């Protein structure tokens, strides 16, 4: 997989130039902030309410909260990610004018109307399973770290106070949980990208899944996994640590 990653980079650089490696960055930057804000707001709100229904901070609470948050964020921001994917798939030779985000938006609307911006959403909904797995593992590791920290504080007769090492531990927990979740649920990423291609033969989640397997084999469902992990693991670790730091500071 690493060999495929470097081979792809070399081909893109030779044919399209260094700027092509940043294609789709604009919509990605625009989409990250609202997507994460919606997600964590929904997750925290749902978790707070469910703690009064189920056992507080139980696996059921984390699973339902993560699922609800994923559904909300996906529904709200899918058009942004569709534009990002279209821009990334817009291969041009060196010197050729690149399609802009606004041109992409107009093109999608002319071809399919508003519903065109929600292509691939079924695969995104399937990807909620990744979010659920990620948060269940993350919250479990986080709870173990907290229990260990509390036990150490009691043994030393010291007050339990957050330190920098605690947040490093949370970053490792986030990296571990995201690696496990992504490795299990990655095929939905491949299906989603195929569904978002322009003028594609792919129509629905299960039709695309079966067609990809039929034409390219099961291994194709994990194509690009290494590249995805290289991007997602540090991103998730930093994001979750930042979230925990902000919550800690706001709680005093």
ZADO-1210 file (C-alpha; in nm, 4 decimals, padded with zeros to 6 digits):
<atoms>
<atom x="00.0000" y="00.0000" z="00.0000" code="UNK" pos="1"/>
<atom x="00.2867" y="00.2384" z="00.0783" code="UNK" pos="2"/>
<atom x="00.4320" y="00.1633" z="-00.2672" code="UNK" pos="3"/>
<atom x="00.0978" y="00.2555" z="-00.4263" code="UNK" pos="4"/>
<atom x="00.0904" y="00.5802" z="-00.2266" code="UNK" pos="5"/>
<atom x="00.4329" y="00.6989" z="-00.3467" code="UNK" pos="6"/>
<atom x="00.3663" y="00.5767" z="-00.7000" code="UNK" pos="7"/>
<atom x="00.0418" y="00.7765" z="-00.7125" code="UNK" pos="8"/>
<atom x="00.2178" y="01.0876" z="-00.5799" code="UNK" pos="9"/>
<atom x="00.4885" y="01.0585" z="-00.8441" code="UNK" pos="10"/>
<atom x="00.2373" y="01.0179" z="-01.1282" code="UNK" pos="11"/>
<atom x="00.0263" y="01.3128" z="-01.0106" code="UNK" pos="12"/>
<atom x="00.3343" y="01.5353" z="-00.9761" code="UNK" pos="13"/>
<atom x="00.4645" y="01.4394" z="-01.3213" code="UNK" pos="14"/>
<atom x="00.1338" y="01.4814" z="-01.5000" code="UNK" pos="15"/>
<atom x="-00.0404" y="01.7610" z="-01.3102" code="UNK" pos="16"/>
<atom x="00.2221" y="01.9426" z="-01.1037" code="UNK" pos="17"/>
<atom x="00.2612" y="02.0089" z="-00.7271" code="UNK" pos="18"/>
<atom x="-00.0548" y="02.2252" z="-00.7027" code="UNK" pos="19"/>
<atom x="-00.2693" y="01.9222" z="-00.7881" code="UNK" pos="20"/>
<atom x="-00.1805" y="01.7675" z="-00.4502" code="UNK" pos="21"/>
<atom x="-00.3830" y="02.0458" z="-00.2849" code="UNK" pos="22"/>
<atom x="-00.6891" y="02.0137" z="-00.5073" code="UNK" pos="23"/>
<atom x="-01.0082" y="02.0375" z="-00.3021" code="UNK" pos="24"/>
<atom x="-00.8325" y="02.2041" z="-00.0071" code="UNK" pos="25"/>
<atom x="-01.0690" y="02.5059" z="-00.0101" code="UNK" pos="26"/>
<atom x="-01.3932" y="02.3118" z="00.0444" code="UNK" pos="27"/>
<atom x="-01.2110" y="02.0924" z="00.2946" code="UNK" pos="28"/>
<atom x="-01.1110" y="02.3941" z="00.5047" code="UNK" pos="29"/>
<atom x="-01.4597" y="02.5420" z="00.4723" code="UNK" pos="30"/>
<atom x="-01.6212" y="02.2132" z="00.5722" code="UNK" pos="31"/>
<atom x="-01.4047" y="02.1089" z="00.8668" code="UNK" pos="32"/>
<atom x="-01.5070" y="02.3825" z="01.1123" code="UNK" pos="33"/>
<atom x="-01.8883" y="02.3545" z="01.0761" code="UNK" pos="34"/>
<atom x="-01.8722" y="01.9750" z="01.0496" code="UNK" pos="35"/>
<atom x="-01.6742" y="01.9355" z="01.3732" code="UNK" pos="36"/>
<atom x="-01.8793" y="02.2019" z="01.5507" code="UNK" pos="37"/>
<atom x="-02.2076" y="02.0328" z="01.4566" code="UNK" pos="38"/>
<atom x="-02.0689" y="01.6905" z="01.5421" code="UNK" pos="39"/>
<atom x="-01.9362" y="01.7702" z="01.8897" code="UNK" pos="40"/>
<atom x="-02.2386" y="01.9834" z="01.9771" code="UNK" pos="41"/>
<atom x="-02.4709" y="01.6964" z="01.8830" code="UNK" pos="42"/>
<atom x="-02.2522" y="01.4378" z="02.0581" code="UNK" pos="43"/>
<atom x="-02.2262" y="01.6329" z="02.3830" code="UNK" pos="44"/>
<atom x="-02.5955" y="01.7249" z="02.3856" code="UNK" pos="45"/>
<atom x="-02.7116" y="01.3715" z="02.3114" code="UNK" pos="46"/>
<atom x="-02.4684" y="01.2231" z="02.5640" code="UNK" pos="47"/>
<atom x="-02.5891" y="01.4589" z="02.8365" code="UNK" pos="48"/>
<atom x="-02.9540" y="01.3628" z="02.7776" code="UNK" pos="49"/>
<atom x="-02.8921" y="00.9893" z="02.7467" code="UNK" pos="50"/>
<atom x="-02.6948" y="00.9829" z="03.0716" code="UNK" pos="51"/>
<atom x="-03.0334" y="01.0326" z="03.2411" code="UNK" pos="52"/>
<atom x="-03.1891" y="00.7460" z="03.0438" code="UNK" pos="53"/>
<atom x="-02.9169" y="00.4799" z="03.0488" code="UNK" pos="54"/>
<atom x="-02.6326" y="00.4131" z="03.2911" code="UNK" pos="55"/>
<atom x="-02.4178" y="00.7280" z="03.2848" code="UNK" pos="56"/>
<atom x="-02.1229" y="00.7096" z="03.0418" code="UNK" pos="57"/>
<atom x="-02.2115" y="00.3536" z="02.9450" code="UNK" pos="58"/>
<atom x="-02.1365" y="00.1922" z="02.6093" code="UNK" pos="59"/>
<atom x="-02.5015" y="00.2401" z="02.5048" code="UNK" pos="60"/>
<atom x="-02.4757" y="00.6137" z="02.5696" code="UNK" pos="61"/>
<atom x="-02.1562" y="00.6463" z="02.3662" code="UNK" pos="62"/>
<atom x="-02.2900" y="00.4381" z="02.0766" code="UNK" pos="63"/>
<atom x="-02.6211" y="00.6220" z="02.0413" code="UNK" pos="64"/>
<atom x="-02.4599" y="00.9648" z="02.0920" code="UNK" pos="65"/>
<atom x="-02.1909" y="00.8969" z="01.8312" code="UNK" pos="66"/>
<atom x="-02.4484" y="00.7649" z="01.5847" code="UNK" pos="67"/>
<atom x="-02.6815" y="01.0619" z="01.6301" code="UNK" pos="68"/>
<atom x="-02.3941" y="01.3095" z="01.6008" code="UNK" pos="69"/>
<atom x="-02.2633" y="01.1413" z="01.2861" code="UNK" pos="70"/>
<atom x="-02.6078" y="01.1428" z="01.1236" code="UNK" pos="71"/>
<atom x="-02.6570" y="01.5122" z="01.2020" code="UNK" pos="72"/>
<atom x="-02.3148" y="01.6239" z="01.0769" code="UNK" pos="73"/>
<atom x="-02.3321" y="01.4137" z="00.7586" code="UNK" pos="74"/>
<atom x="-02.6764" y="01.5413" z="00.6624" code="UNK" pos="75"/>
<atom x="-02.5740" y="01.9033" z="00.7165" code="UNK" pos="76"/>
<atom x="-02.2364" y="01.9011" z="00.5404" code="UNK" pos="77"/>
<atom x="-02.2554" y="01.6384" z="00.2627" code="UNK" pos="78"/>
<atom x="-02.2683" y="01.9017" z="-00.0186" code="UNK" pos="79"/>
<atom x="-01.9317" y="02.0426" z="00.0943" code="UNK" pos="80"/>
<atom x="-01.7618" y="01.7027" z="00.0843" code="UNK" pos="81"/>
<atom x="-01.9147" y="01.6217" z="-00.2544" code="UNK" pos="82"/>
<atom x="-01.7612" y="01.9381" z="-00.4029" code="UNK" pos="83"/>
<atom x="-01.4273" y="01.8524" z="-00.2405" code="UNK" pos="84"/>
<atom x="-01.4314" y="01.5025" z="-00.3914" code="UNK" pos="85"/>
<atom x="-01.5261" y="01.6310" z="-00.7386" code="UNK" pos="86"/>
<atom x="-01.2381" y="01.8791" z="-00.7292" code="UNK" pos="87"/>
<atom x="-00.9958" y="01.6052" z="-00.6230" code="UNK" pos="88"/>
<atom x="-01.1115" y="01.3818" z="-00.9091" code="UNK" pos="89"/>
<atom x="-01.0844" y="01.6634" z="-01.1669" code="UNK" pos="90"/>
<atom x="-00.7613" y="01.5491" z="-01.3332" code="UNK" pos="91"/>
<atom x="-00.5952" y="01.8089" z="-01.5581" code="UNK" pos="92"/>
<atom x="-00.2580" y="01.8219" z="-01.7294" code="UNK" pos="93"/>
<atom x="00.0069" y="02.0777" z="-01.6384" code="UNK" pos="94"/>
<atom x="-00.0902" y="02.4266" z="-01.7507" code="UNK" pos="95"/>
<atom x="-00.4586" y="02.3487" z="-01.7930" code="UNK" pos="96"/>
<atom x="-00.7046" y="02.5652" z="-01.6032" code="UNK" pos="97"/>
<atom x="-00.8422" y="02.4011" z="-01.2888" code="UNK" pos="98"/>
<atom x="-01.2135" y="02.3852" z="-01.2145" code="UNK" pos="99"/>
<atom x="-01.3037" y="02.6147" z="-00.9256" code="UNK" pos="100"/>
<atom x="-01.5380" y="02.5285" z="-00.6391" code="UNK" pos="101"/>
<atom x="-01.8073" y="02.7636" z="-00.7753" code="UNK" pos="102"/>
<atom x="-01.7830" y="02.6098" z="-01.1225" code="UNK" pos="103"/>
<atom x="-01.8170" y="02.2672" z="-00.9642" code="UNK" pos="104"/>
<atom x="-02.1268" y="02.3767" z="-00.7697" code="UNK" pos="105"/>
<atom x="-02.2919" y="02.5164" z="-01.0846" code="UNK" pos="106"/>
<atom x="-02.2040" y="02.2027" z="-01.2803" code="UNK" pos="107"/>
<atom x="-02.3524" y="01.9704" z="-01.0177" code="UNK" pos="108"/>
<atom x="-02.6707" y="02.1802" z="-00.9943" code="UNK" pos="109"/>
<atom x="-02.7184" y="02.1919" z="-01.3728" code="UNK" pos="110"/>
<atom x="-02.6708" y="01.8158" z="-01.4040" code="UNK" pos="111"/>
<atom x="-02.8704" y="01.6842" z="-01.1074" code="UNK" pos="112"/>
<atom x="-03.0303" y="01.9751" z="-00.9220" code="UNK" pos="113"/>
<atom x="-03.0200" y="01.9950" z="-00.5436" code="UNK" pos="114"/>
<atom x="-03.0291" y="01.6167" z="-00.5045" code="UNK" pos="115"/>
<atom x="-02.6938" y="01.6015" z="-00.6838" code="UNK" pos="116"/>
<atom x="-02.5248" y="01.7520" z="-00.3779" code="UNK" pos="117"/>
<atom x="-02.6371" y="01.4553" z="-00.1688" code="UNK" pos="118"/>
<atom x="-02.4840" y="01.1803" z="-00.3803" code="UNK" pos="119"/>
<atom x="-02.2849" y="00.9372" z="-00.1697" code="UNK" pos="120"/>
<atom x="-02.4785" y="01.0200" z="00.1458" code="UNK" pos="121"/>
<atom x="-02.5965" y="00.6601" z="00.1861" code="UNK" pos="122"/>
<atom x="-02.2311" y="00.5533" z="00.2052" code="UNK" pos="123"/>
<atom x="-02.1666" y="00.8317" z="00.4545" code="UNK" pos="124"/>
<atom x="-02.4509" y="00.6991" z="00.6695" code="UNK" pos="125"/>
<atom x="-02.2908" y="00.3545" z="00.6504" code="UNK" pos="126"/>
<atom x="-01.9738" y="00.5250" z="00.7727" code="UNK" pos="127"/>
<atom x="-02.1506" y="00.6133" z="01.0985" code="UNK" pos="128"/>
<atom x="-02.0425" y="00.2648" z="01.2065" code="UNK" pos="129"/>
<atom x="-01.6825" y="00.3931" z="01.1993" code="UNK" pos="130"/>
<atom x="-01.7772" y="00.6843" z="01.4235" code="UNK" pos="131"/>
<atom x="-01.9553" y="00.4553" z="01.6685" code="UNK" pos="132"/>
<atom x="-01.6614" y="00.2139" z="01.6883" code="UNK" pos="133"/>
<atom x="-01.4176" y="00.5034" z="01.7273" code="UNK" pos="134"/>
<atom x="-01.6029" y="00.6645" z="02.0170" code="UNK" pos="135"/>
<atom x="-01.6801" y="00.3394" z="02.1997" code="UNK" pos="136"/>
<atom x="-01.3101" y="00.2435" z="02.1972" code="UNK" pos="137"/>
<atom x="-01.1982" y="00.6008" z="02.2743" code="UNK" pos="138"/>
<atom x="-01.4327" y="00.6433" z="02.5695" code="UNK" pos="139"/>
<atom x="-01.3325" y="00.3009" z="02.7032" code="UNK" pos="140"/>
<atom x="-00.9607" y="00.3844" z="02.6916" code="UNK" pos="141"/>
<atom x="-01.0304" y="00.7298" z="02.8334" code="UNK" pos="142"/>
<atom x="-01.2191" y="00.5759" z="03.1267" code="UNK" pos="143"/>
<atom x="-00.9308" y="00.3358" z="03.1980" code="UNK" pos="144"/>
<atom x="-00.6821" y="00.6244" z="03.1926" code="UNK" pos="145"/>
<atom x="-00.9014" y="00.8244" z="03.4303" code="UNK" pos="146"/>
<atom x="-00.9353" y="00.5295" z="03.6684" code="UNK" pos="147"/>
<atom x="-00.5580" y="00.4810" z="03.6687" code="UNK" pos="148"/>
<atom x="-00.5031" y="00.8533" z="03.7281" code="UNK" pos="149"/>
<atom x="-00.7546" y="00.8583" z="04.0154" code="UNK" pos="150"/>
<atom x="-00.6013" y="00.5484" z="04.1775" code="UNK" pos="151"/>
<atom x="-00.2516" y="00.6985" z="04.1561" code="UNK" pos="152"/>
<atom x="-00.3725" y="01.0237" z="04.3121" code="UNK" pos="153"/>
<atom x="-00.5361" y="00.8376" z="04.6027" code="UNK" pos="154"/>
<atom x="-00.2206" y="00.6325" z="04.6662" code="UNK" pos="155"/>
<atom x="-00.0112" y="00.9501" z="04.6746" code="UNK" pos="156"/>
<atom x="-00.2711" y="01.1464" z="04.8759" code="UNK" pos="157"/>
<atom x="-00.2735" y="01.4127" z="04.6057" code="UNK" pos="158"/>
<atom x="-00.5573" y="01.5962" z="04.4355" code="UNK" pos="159"/>
<atom x="-00.6215" y="01.4707" z="04.0825" code="UNK" pos="160"/>
<atom x="-00.5274" y="01.7546" z="03.8446" code="UNK" pos="161"/>
<atom x="-00.4967" y="01.7372" z="03.4678" code="UNK" pos="162"/>
<atom x="-00.1391" y="01.7473" z="03.3406" code="UNK" pos="163"/>
<atom x="00.0124" y="01.7655" z="02.9938" code="UNK" pos="164"/>
<atom x="00.0827" y="01.3911" z="03.0054" code="UNK" pos="165"/>
<atom x="-00.2900" y="01.3247" z="03.0536" code="UNK" pos="166"/>
<atom x="-00.3716" y="01.4947" z="02.7249" code="UNK" pos="167"/>
<atom x="-00.0893" y="01.3064" z="02.5510" code="UNK" pos="168"/>
<atom x="-00.2572" y="00.9885" z="02.6748" code="UNK" pos="169"/>
<atom x="-00.5869" y="01.1059" z="02.5279" code="UNK" pos="170"/>
<atom x="-00.4149" y="01.1709" z="02.1948" code="UNK" pos="171"/>
<atom x="-00.2829" y="00.8149" z="02.1961" code="UNK" pos="172"/>
<atom x="-00.6301" y="00.6876" z="02.2860" code="UNK" pos="173"/>
<atom x="-00.7789" y="00.8821" z="01.9940" code="UNK" pos="174"/>
<atom x="-00.5113" y="00.7551" z="01.7525" code="UNK" pos="175"/>
<atom x="-00.5632" y="00.3945" z="01.8626" code="UNK" pos="176"/>
<atom x="-00.9425" y="00.4074" z="01.8445" code="UNK" pos="177"/>
<atom x="-00.9412" y="00.5813" z="01.5055" code="UNK" pos="178"/>
<atom x="-00.6982" y="00.3264" z="01.3601" code="UNK" pos="179"/>
<atom x="-00.9200" y="00.0370" z="01.4721" code="UNK" pos="180"/>
<atom x="-01.2421" y="00.2022" z="01.3539" code="UNK" pos="181"/>
<atom x="-01.1070" y="00.3075" z="01.0147" code="UNK" pos="182"/>
<atom x="-00.9509" y="-00.0316" z="00.9430" code="UNK" pos="183"/>
<atom x="-01.2845" y="-00.2022" z="01.0109" code="UNK" pos="184"/>
<atom x="-01.5190" y="00.0385" z="00.8327" code="UNK" pos="185"/>
<atom x="-01.2950" y="00.1697" z="00.5499" code="UNK" pos="186"/>
<atom x="-01.4874" y="00.0162" z="00.2542" code="UNK" pos="187"/>
<atom x="-01.7575" y="00.2825" z="00.2919" code="UNK" pos="188"/>
<atom x="-01.4950" y="00.5456" z="00.1986" code="UNK" pos="189"/>
<atom x="-01.4270" y="00.3708" z="-00.1322" code="UNK" pos="190"/>
<atom x="-01.7991" y="00.3312" z="-00.2055" code="UNK" pos="191"/>
<atom x="-01.8692" y="00.6960" z="-00.1166" code="UNK" pos="192"/>
<atom x="-01.5962" y="00.8255" z="-00.3478" code="UNK" pos="193"/>
<atom x="-01.7245" y="00.6134" z="-00.6358" code="UNK" pos="194"/>
<atom x="-02.0812" y="00.7401" z="-00.5823" code="UNK" pos="195"/>
<atom x="-01.9591" y="01.1001" z="-00.5940" code="UNK" pos="196"/>
<atom x="-01.7808" y="01.0587" z="-00.9277" code="UNK" pos="197"/>
<atom x="-01.9290" y="01.2570" z="-01.2156" code="UNK" pos="198"/>
<atom x="-02.1277" y="01.0629" z="-01.4762" code="UNK" pos="199"/>
<atom x="-02.0736" y="00.7420" z="-01.2861" code="UNK" pos="200"/>
<atom x="-02.2214" y="00.3944" z="-01.3317" code="UNK" pos="201"/>
<atom x="-02.2565" y="00.3678" z="-00.9564" code="UNK" pos="202"/>
<atom x="-02.6086" y="00.4368" z="-00.8276" code="UNK" pos="203"/>
<atom x="-02.6560" y="00.3141" z="-00.4699" code="UNK" pos="204"/>
<atom x="-02.4504" y="00.1901" z="-00.1754" code="UNK" pos="205"/>
<atom x="-02.5037" y="-00.1851" z="-00.2105" code="UNK" pos="206"/>
<atom x="-02.5028" y="-00.1755" z="-00.5917" code="UNK" pos="207"/>
<atom x="-02.1673" y="00.0046" z="-00.5839" code="UNK" pos="208"/>
<atom x="-02.0269" y="-00.2281" z="-00.3183" code="UNK" pos="209"/>
<atom x="-02.1151" y="-00.5416" z="-00.5153" code="UNK" pos="210"/>
<atom x="-01.9991" y="-00.3921" z="-00.8476" code="UNK" pos="211"/>
<atom x="-01.6597" y="-00.2884" z="-00.7095" code="UNK" pos="212"/>
<atom x="-01.6055" y="-00.6349" z="-00.5622" code="UNK" pos="213"/>
<atom x="-01.7209" y="-00.8032" z="-00.8841" code="UNK" pos="214"/>
<atom x="-01.5000" y="-00.5950" z="-01.1162" code="UNK" pos="215"/>
<atom x="-01.1945" y="-00.5339" z="-00.8973" code="UNK" pos="216"/>
<atom x="-01.1973" y="-00.7896" z="-00.6152" code="UNK" pos="217"/>
<atom x="-01.2273" y="-00.7553" z="-00.2390" code="UNK" pos="218"/>
<atom x="-00.8834" y="-00.5935" z="-00.2046" code="UNK" pos="219"/>
<atom x="-01.0136" y="-00.2868" z="-00.3923" code="UNK" pos="220"/>
<atom x="-01.2377" y="-00.2044" z="-00.0947" code="UNK" pos="221"/>
<atom x="-00.9224" y="-00.1133" z="00.0976" code="UNK" pos="222"/>
<atom x="-00.7520" y="00.0828" z="-00.1778" code="UNK" pos="223"/>
<atom x="-00.6047" y="00.4050" z="-00.0361" code="UNK" pos="224"/>
<atom x="-00.6286" y="00.2890" z="00.3272" code="UNK" pos="225"/>
<atom x="-00.2659" y="00.3757" z="00.4085" code="UNK" pos="226"/>
<atom x="-00.3014" y="00.7293" z="00.2750" code="UNK" pos="227"/>
<atom x="-00.6281" y="00.7708" z="00.4626" code="UNK" pos="228"/>
<atom x="-00.4709" y="00.6564" z="00.7904" code="UNK" pos="229"/>
<atom x="-00.1708" y="00.8868" z="00.7442" code="UNK" pos="230"/>
<atom x="-00.4145" y="01.1791" z="00.7236" code="UNK" pos="231"/>
<atom x="-00.6761" y="01.0700" z="00.9749" code="UNK" pos="232"/>
<atom x="-00.4688" y="00.9451" z="01.2699" code="UNK" pos="233"/>
<atom x="-00.2796" y="01.2689" z="01.3518" code="UNK" pos="234"/>
<atom x="-00.5859" y="01.4753" z="01.2585" code="UNK" pos="235"/>
<atom x="-00.8094" y="01.2805" z="01.4971" code="UNK" pos="236"/>
<atom x="-00.5509" y="01.2769" z="01.7770" code="UNK" pos="237"/>
<atom x="-00.5094" y="01.6562" z="01.7623" code="UNK" pos="238"/>
<atom x="-00.8838" y="01.7173" z="01.7240" code="UNK" pos="239"/>
<atom x="-00.9838" y="01.5000" z="02.0210" code="UNK" pos="240"/>
<atom x="-00.7091" y="01.6432" z="02.2404" code="UNK" pos="241"/>
<atom x="-00.8153" y="01.9976" z="02.1513" code="UNK" pos="242"/>
<atom x="-01.1770" y="01.9105" z="02.2318" code="UNK" pos="243"/>
<atom x="-01.0785" y="01.7649" z="02.5718" code="UNK" pos="244"/>
<atom x="-00.8608" y="02.0694" z="02.6535" code="UNK" pos="245"/>
<atom x="-01.1431" y="02.3124" z="02.5679" code="UNK" pos="246"/>
<atom x="-01.3967" y="02.1148" z="02.7740" code="UNK" pos="247"/>
<atom x="-01.1513" y="02.1006" z="03.0667" code="UNK" pos="248"/>
<atom x="-01.0838" y="02.4761" z="03.0523" code="UNK" pos="249"/>
<atom x="-01.4536" y="02.5656" z="03.0220" code="UNK" pos="250"/>
<atom x="-01.5358" y="02.3465" z="03.3209" code="UNK" pos="251"/>
<atom x="-01.2753" y="02.5297" z="03.5246" code="UNK" pos="252"/>
</atoms>
